[in-house]
Amino acid sequence: MKFADFVIAETLESARAELKRLGPSGMPVAGGTCFQYLSDRPDITAVDISRIGLRGIRHEGNDFHIGANTTLTDMVRYQAEGWVLGEIATLIPTHQIRNISTAAGNIARLFPWSELPLGLLVLDGTVTVQNDHTRSLSAREFFAARAAKSLEPGDLITRITVNAVTPPTGFGYRKENVTNSAFALVSAAAALTIRDGTITRARVAVGSALPVPTPLPALEQALEGAPADAASFSKPVAEAAAEVRWKGREGMSDEYAARIAPIIISDALEEALRRAQGDEA
Ligand SMILES: Cc1cc2nc3c(=O)[nH]c(=O)nc-3n(C[C@H](O)[C@H](O)[C@H](O)COP(=O)(O)OP(=O)(O)OC[C@H]3O[C@@H](n4cnc5c(N)ncnc54)[C@H](O)[C@@H]3O)c2cc1C
């Protein structure tokens, strides 16, 4: 995508003021990696927000607060008990992209292959947006509103928050790709909470073989109340997968995507179950 002009902002306030002034002809740029996938808009001025701070991860109580400009590499390197988003970030190709792509950039404009949204959808994520006020939206509301389309000029994501995940809750993430640097064919994230041998809470989201990362509420409902046993997964996963219109990518057919999707979802659920039961990843 070609830009008409480029402005470097030094503070959140100046970035927001510039974007408000530009209106629909302004666009925030963080890592700048998505623009090769957008068609040319020679009327657009890019407002570089990479120097306005908002970088780093803070652990507070049961939450991790991730600054908008935190890079995927920062997320891979960060370590704390219950921190699992780094497990998704480390699988996003490549080193070079992880070094510059930011947390907010990965969730603000959704592509079929966007991976952090899957984590946010299963970890009760919230997204904080700064406009003239500060508003926090649950990840499910945020993604349902197709963020890049719903944010007004001057609105900036400043922070993402996710839960720490420790037993009796477990997290699992799986993706299938042809090569390490390829987009995933199917990706799935799951979080399960178990008590007294029963799944009490289930969160599942899938991506890549769909237009955007998508939660599977019918599967979540079917799993809640089921025995905490991998044998409980196959029927509800098969039923939920049969309701989805899978889209083949990277040269693979729709039928192939439909075949592997239930396997990838089950793998993510099995990992989440093992970890909910106290097994390490
Ligand atoms: C070759 C290649 C392969 C890739 N493969 C994958 C993959 O397999 N999985 C995956 O998850 N990602 C992948 N990515 C990365 C992904 O497609 C995005 O390009 C990236 O996550 C965007 O992050 P960024 O910081 O570069 O954001 P930018 O490209 O700078 O911005 C992305 C969008 O977010 C907006 N934006 C940025 N920051 C904010 C903010 N704070 N508030 C509001 N809006 C904001 C921008 O205006 C823009 O619309 C790949 C990228 C490339 C180039």
Ligand as a Chemical Component Dictionary entry (heavy atoms), coordinates in Angstrom:
data_LIG
# 
_chem_comp.id                   LIG 
_chem_comp.type                 NON-POLYMER 
_chem_comp.pdbx_formal_charge   0 
_chem_comp.three_letter_code    LIG 
# 
loop_
_chem_comp_atom.comp_id 
_chem_comp_atom.atom_id 
_chem_comp_atom.alt_atom_id 
_chem_comp_atom.type_symbol 
_chem_comp_atom.charge 
_chem_comp_atom.model_Cartn_x 
_chem_comp_atom.model_Cartn_y 
_chem_comp_atom.model_Cartn_z 
_chem_comp_atom.pdbx_ordinal 
LIG C1  C1  C 0 4.716  -12.263 5.335  1  
LIG C2  C2  C 0 3.877  -12.110 6.585  2  
LIG C3  C3  C 0 3.360  -13.247 7.185  3  
LIG C4  C4  C 0 2.577  -13.125 8.351  4  
LIG N1  N1  N 0 2.076  -14.249 8.923  5  
LIG C5  C5  C 0 1.306  -14.127 10.023 6  
LIG C6  C6  C 0 0.732  -15.283 10.636 7  
LIG O1  O1  O 0 0.904  -16.415 10.182 8  
LIG N2  N2  N 0 -0.003 -15.103 11.771 9  
LIG C7  C7  C 0 -0.236 -13.860 12.296 10 
LIG O2  O2  O 0 -0.925 -13.745 13.307 11 
LIG N3  N3  N 0 0.305  -12.755 11.741 12 
LIG C8  C8  C 0 1.070  -12.871 10.630 13 
LIG N4  N4  N 0 1.606  -11.752 10.073 14 
LIG C9  C9  C 0 1.426  -10.450 10.743 15 
LIG C10 C10 C 0 0.050  -9.860  10.510 16 
LIG O3  O3  O 0 -0.445 -10.152 9.222  17 
LIG C11 C11 C 0 0.088  -8.325  10.630 18 
LIG O4  O4  O 0 0.852  -7.798  9.541  19 
LIG C12 C12 C 0 0.715  -7.824  11.917 20 
LIG O5  O5  O 0 0.280  -8.533  13.027 21 
LIG C13 C13 C 0 0.400  -6.350  12.102 22 
LIG O6  O6  O 0 1.145  -5.834  13.188 23 
LIG P1  P1  P 0 1.918  -4.439  13.025 24 
LIG O7  O7  O 0 2.406  -4.030  14.357 25 
LIG O8  O8  O 0 2.903  -4.551  11.933 26 
LIG O9  O9  O 0 0.717  -3.496  12.642 27 
LIG P2  P2  P 0 0.545  -2.478  11.417 28 
LIG O10 O10 O 0 0.791  -3.221  10.140 29 
LIG O11 O11 O 0 1.327  -1.252  11.674 30 
LIG O12 O12 O 0 -0.981 -2.153  11.580 31 
LIG C14 C14 C 0 -1.986 -3.156  11.425 32 
LIG C15 C15 C 0 -3.361 -2.476  11.498 33 
LIG O13 O13 O 0 -3.608 -2.118  12.854 34 
LIG C16 C16 C 0 -3.810 -0.699  12.969 35 
LIG N5  N5  N 0 -3.183 -0.355  14.238 36 
LIG C17 C17 C 0 -1.910 -0.623  14.630 37 
LIG N6  N6  N 0 -1.726 -0.242  15.910 38 
LIG C18 C18 C 0 -2.911 0.262   16.331 39 
LIG C19 C19 C 0 -3.382 0.812   17.583 40 
LIG N7  N7  N 0 -2.577 0.911   18.638 41 
LIG N8  N8  N 0 -4.663 1.210   17.638 42 
LIG C20 C20 C 0 -5.500 1.102   16.588 43 
LIG N9  N9  N 0 -5.127 0.591   15.401 44 
LIG C21 C21 C 0 -3.848 0.183   15.282 45 
LIG C22 C22 C 0 -3.187 -0.088  11.733 46 
LIG O14 O14 O 0 -3.784 1.126   11.358 47 
LIG C23 C23 C 0 -3.487 -1.181  10.696 48 
LIG O15 O15 O 0 -4.816 -1.076  10.246 49 
LIG C24 C24 C 0 2.347  -11.840 8.911  50 
LIG C25 C25 C 0 2.873  -10.696 8.287  51 
LIG C26 C26 C 0 3.618  -10.822 7.138  52 
LIG C27 C27 C 0 4.180  -9.586  6.503  53 
# 
loop_
_chem_comp_bond.comp_id 
_chem_comp_bond.atom_id_1 
_chem_comp_bond.atom_id_2 
_chem_comp_bond.value_order 
_chem_comp_bond.pdbx_ordinal 
LIG C1  C2  SING 1  
LIG C2  C3  SING 2  
LIG C2  C26 DOUB 3  
LIG C3  C4  DOUB 4  
LIG C4  N1  SING 5  
LIG C4  C24 SING 6  
LIG N1  C5  DOUB 7  
LIG C5  C6  SING 8  
LIG C5  C8  SING 9  
LIG C6  O1  DOUB 10 
LIG C6  N2  SING 11 
LIG N2  C7  SING 12 
LIG C7  O2  DOUB 13 
LIG C7  N3  SING 14 
LIG N3  C8  DOUB 15 
LIG C8  N4  SING 16 
LIG N4  C9  SING 17 
LIG N4  C24 SING 18 
LIG C9  C10 SING 19 
LIG C10 O3  SING 20 
LIG C10 C11 SING 21 
LIG C11 O4  SING 22 
LIG C11 C12 SING 23 
LIG C12 O5  SING 24 
LIG C12 C13 SING 25 
LIG C13 O6  SING 26 
LIG O6  P1  SING 27 
LIG P1  O7  DOUB 28 
LIG P1  O8  SING 29 
LIG P1  O9  SING 30 
LIG O9  P2  SING 31 
LIG P2  O10 DOUB 32 
LIG P2  O11 SING 33 
LIG P2  O12 SING 34 
LIG O12 C14 SING 35 
LIG C14 C15 SING 36 
LIG C15 O13 SING 37 
LIG C15 C23 SING 38 
LIG O13 C16 SING 39 
LIG C16 N5  SING 40 
LIG C16 C22 SING 41 
LIG N5  C17 SING 42 
LIG N5  C21 SING 43 
LIG C17 N6  DOUB 44 
LIG N6  C18 SING 45 
LIG C18 C19 SING 46 
LIG C18 C21 DOUB 47 
LIG C19 N7  SING 48 
LIG C19 N8  DOUB 49 
LIG N8  C20 SING 50 
LIG C20 N9  DOUB 51 
LIG N9  C21 SING 52 
LIG C22 O14 SING 53 
LIG C22 C23 SING 54 
LIG C23 O15 SING 55 
LIG C24 C25 DOUB 56 
LIG C25 C26 SING 57 
LIG C26 C27 SING 58 
# 
